[in-house]
Amino acid sequence: MENQILELQYAIDTFYFLVMGALVMWMAAGFSMLEAGLVRTKNTAEILTKNIGLFAIACTMYMVYGYDLMYGGGILLAGISGEGETYSNASDFYFQVVFVATAMSIVSGAVAERMKLFSFFVFAAVFTTIIYPMEGLWTWGGASVFGLYSLGDDFGFLDFAGSGIVHMAGAAAALAGVLILGPRTGKYDEKGNSKPMLGANLPLATLGTFILWLGWFGFNGGSVLAMASKESADAVAMVFLNTNAAAAGGVIGALLLAKAWFGKADLTMALNGALAGLVAITAGPDTPSALVATLIGAVGGLIVVVSIVVLDRELRIDDPVGAISVHGVVGLWGLLAVPLTNSDASIVGQLVGAGTIFVWVFVTSLILWIALRETMGIRVSIEEEEDGVDITECGLEAYPEFVTK
């Protein structure tokens, strides 16, 4: 009887991992739709190609070496298949690999509309093989940083589902890329004033946001890492509740600030507010009450509106989808919010973890972006950018009957 119970728990936890992983995989569709909605029509096919390409590259390269580096899982599935202690190792790999793809998806929107497609793919291959797995090794993997210390063991760094490890890491890589690429042609006038470049399809961007909202239940809920007991089932339910509450709080916070600041509601700010709320709660969705989770998300919604405006108008950092603000700036807030409800975390530990992740990912990504620029090039020509990267990079248009040159 005891063996049968253990086998049932094993089956439930394995199935739970697979379903949560499938929800996170569905976030790839959300990123695709969000980004396609926020770029101009002449760049739609390329951004979609970029998203499906990066997902395939992430899954392959993490299998070949990234998972082995991060967890010692084995090259080419040699150590991934088979049984773990409480769930299948293959289910664990599947759940982890979709997180890698999520981190890489953050980069694609920030460098949209002016980057060479295959240069981006080369960056994606290196990022998912080495850069992301290395910082994951120091945090979730539990290994020392160059033999000096383990963030979790020595500093009490906590990041439940990846506000820093996934989201801030993706934003750090994106920031490095944007700084090397420069802004889109015509984004800033001679005086440095920002000129709006509006997205072509806000219904599509809204659909993408709702898909991401749904996928986030797998992102955070799956990070409980178990389901086959009353305690773990209760934990998963609470994480779901807090994830939803924070997203709602993010929307409300962003809408209220947009109304007070701009005098009207701004749909794009509301969409980014939802994502900001989700990013903010990801570091610690297991300990707050639903009301506190709502407030954490609302602060994230306020922060993202300010960050998007400051980065665009004051710092002249051209991020077409607001990815650096949503995932980077709010990702840091998410890490710092953990000690508010979890006594096992400390501000010092969270800052050490955030600093280590950001410095490693930003510096290595910056080096890689520069190397790509000096070898194969990373930016299309002004003429190609004006025509749209759909034609120059993909040889087709997403809206062939409606694109106006």
ChimeraX attribute file (.defattr): number of C-alpha atoms within 10 A of each C-alpha:
attribute: neighborCount
match mode: 1-to-1
recipient: residues
	/A:1	6
	/A:2	7
	/A:3	8
	/A:4	9
	/A:5	11
	/A:6	13
	/A:7	14
	/A:8	13
	/A:9	18
	/A:10	21
	/A:11	16
	/A:12	18
	/A:13	22
	/A:14	24
	/A:15	16
	/A:16	22
	/A:17	29
	/A:18	21
	/A:19	16
	/A:20	24
	/A:21	27
	/A:22	17
	/A:23	23
	/A:24	29
	/A:25	24
	/A:26	18
	/A:27	28
	/A:28	23
	/A:29	20
	/A:30	24
	/A:31	25
	/A:32	24
	/A:33	27
	/A:34	27
	/A:35	30
	/A:36	29
	/A:37	24
	/A:38	26
	/A:39	23
	/A:40	19
	/A:41	22
	/A:42	25
	/A:43	28
	/A:44	28
	/A:45	21
	/A:46	26
	/A:47	26
	/A:48	20
	/A:49	15
	/A:50	22
	/A:51	26
	/A:52	15
	/A:53	16
	/A:54	26
	/A:55	20
	/A:56	13
	/A:57	21
	/A:58	28
	/A:59	23
	/A:60	17
	/A:61	21
	/A:62	29
	/A:63	23
	/A:64	17
	/A:65	20
	/A:66	31
	/A:67	31
	/A:68	22
	/A:69	20
	/A:70	23
	/A:71	17
	/A:72	14
	/A:73	21
	/A:74	17
	/A:75	16
	/A:76	16
	/A:77	17
	/A:78	12
	/A:79	15
	/A:80	22
	/A:81	16
	/A:82	12
	/A:83	14
	/A:84	14
	/A:85	7
	/A:86	17
	/A:87	22
	/A:88	20
	/A:89	19
	/A:90	20
	/A:91	24
	/A:92	19
	/A:93	23
	/A:94	19
	/A:95	26
	/A:96	19
	/A:97	24
	/A:98	24
	/A:99	23
	/A:100	26
	/A:101	27
	/A:102	22
	/A:103	26
	/A:104	29
	/A:105	28
	/A:106	29
	/A:107	29
	/A:108	28
	/A:109	26
	/A:110	23
	/A:111	29
	/A:112	28
	/A:113	27
	/A:114	22
	/A:115	23
	/A:116	21
	/A:117	23
	/A:118	15
	/A:119	17
	/A:120	21
	/A:121	18
	/A:122	16
	/A:123	21
	/A:124	26
	/A:125	21
	/A:126	18
	/A:127	26
	/A:128	27
	/A:129	26
	/A:130	19
	/A:131	21
	/A:132	26
	/A:133	24
	/A:134	23
	/A:135	23
	/A:136	24
	/A:137	22
	/A:138	23
	/A:139	25
	/A:140	21
	/A:141	18
	/A:142	16
	/A:143	21
	/A:144	16
	/A:145	15
	/A:146	8
	/A:147	8
	/A:148	9
	/A:149	14
	/A:150	21
	/A:151	24
	/A:152	21
	/A:153	14
	/A:154	11
	/A:155	18
	/A:156	18
	/A:157	26
	/A:158	27
	/A:159	26
	/A:160	20
	/A:161	25
	/A:162	27
	/A:163	28
	/A:164	35
	/A:165	28
	/A:166	28
	/A:167	31
	/A:168	31
	/A:169	32
	/A:170	29
	/A:171	30
	/A:172	28
	/A:173	31
	/A:174	30
	/A:175	25
	/A:176	22
	/A:177	26
	/A:178	23
	/A:179	15
	/A:180	17
	/A:181	20
	/A:182	15
	/A:183	20
	/A:184	21
	/A:185	14
	/A:186	12
	/A:187	16
	/A:188	17
	/A:189	10
	/A:190	7
	/A:191	6
	/A:192	12
	/A:193	13
	/A:194	18
	/A:195	12
	/A:196	11
	/A:197	13
	/A:198	13
	/A:199	19
	/A:200	17
	/A:201	18
	/A:202	19
	/A:203	14
	/A:204	18
	/A:205	26
	/A:206	21
	/A:207	18
	/A:208	24
	/A:209	25
	/A:210	18
	/A:211	21
	/A:212	26
	/A:213	22
	/A:214	18
	/A:215	23
	/A:216	27
	/A:217	23
	/A:218	27
	/A:219	29
	/A:220	28
	/A:221	31
	/A:222	25
	/A:223	22
	/A:224	20
	/A:225	19
	/A:226	22
	/A:227	23
	/A:228	19
	/A:229	12
	/A:230	9
	/A:231	10
	/A:232	14
	/A:233	15
	/A:234	12
	/A:235	19
	/A:236	24
	/A:237	16
	/A:238	19
	/A:239	29
	/A:240	21
	/A:241	19
	/A:242	31
	/A:243	32
	/A:244	25
	/A:245	24
	/A:246	34
	/A:247	32
	/A:248	24
	/A:249	29
	/A:250	35
	/A:251	25
	/A:252	23
	/A:253	28
	/A:254	33
	/A:255	25
	/A:256	19
	/A:257	21
	/A:258	20
	/A:259	12
	/A:260	11
	/A:261	12
	/A:262	10
	/A:263	10
	/A:264	12
	/A:265	16
	/A:266	15
	/A:267	17
	/A:268	19
	/A:269	24
	/A:270	26
	/A:271	24
	/A:272	28
	/A:273	32
	/A:274	31
	/A:275	29
	/A:276	40
	/A:277	39
	/A:278	37
	/A:279	37
	/A:280	38
	/A:281	38
	/A:282	32
	/A:283	27
	/A:284	29
	/A:285	32
	/A:286	27
	/A:287	18
	/A:288	20
	/A:289	16
	/A:290	19
	/A:291	13
	/A:292	18
	/A:293	32
	/A:294	26
	/A:295	22
	/A:296	29
	/A:297	38
	/A:298	29
	/A:299	24
	/A:300	36
	/A:301	37
	/A:302	25
	/A:303	23
	/A:304	32
	/A:305	25
	/A:306	15
	/A:307	18
	/A:308	24
	/A:309	16
	/A:310	14
	/A:311	16
	/A:312	21
	/A:313	16
	/A:314	12
	/A:315	10
	/A:316	18
	/A:317	23
	/A:318	25
	/A:319	23
	/A:320	24
	/A:321	25
	/A:322	26
	/A:323	29
	/A:324	32
	/A:325	26
	/A:326	31
	/A:327	31
	/A:328	30
	/A:329	24
	/A:330	31
	/A:331	32
	/A:332	24
	/A:333	23
	/A:334	32
	/A:335	32
	/A:336	24
	/A:337	22
	/A:338	29
	/A:339	20
	/A:340	15
	/A:341	16
	/A:342	14
	/A:343	9
	/A:344	11
	/A:345	22
	/A:346	20
	/A:347	17
	/A:348	14
	/A:349	22
	/A:350	26
	/A:351	16
	/A:352	16
	/A:353	25
	/A:354	23
	/A:355	14
	/A:356	18
	/A:357	24
	/A:358	23
	/A:359	13
	/A:360	18
	/A:361	25
	/A:362	22
	/A:363	14
	/A:364	17
	/A:365	22
	/A:366	21
	/A:367	15
	/A:368	19
	/A:369	25
	/A:370	16
	/A:371	13
	/A:372	17
	/A:373	15
	/A:374	10
	/A:375	10
	/A:376	12
	/A:377	16
	/A:378	23
	/A:379	21
	/A:380	19
	/A:381	15
	/A:382	12
	/A:383	11
	/A:384	15
	/A:385	20
	/A:386	16
	/A:387	15
	/A:388	25
	/A:389	28
	/A:390	24
	/A:391	17
	/A:392	19
	/A:393	18
	/A:394	16
	/A:395	10
	/A:396	15
	/A:397	20
	/A:398	18
	/A:399	14
	/A:400	10
	/A:401	7
	/A:402	10
	/A:403	13
	/A:404	9
	/A:405	8
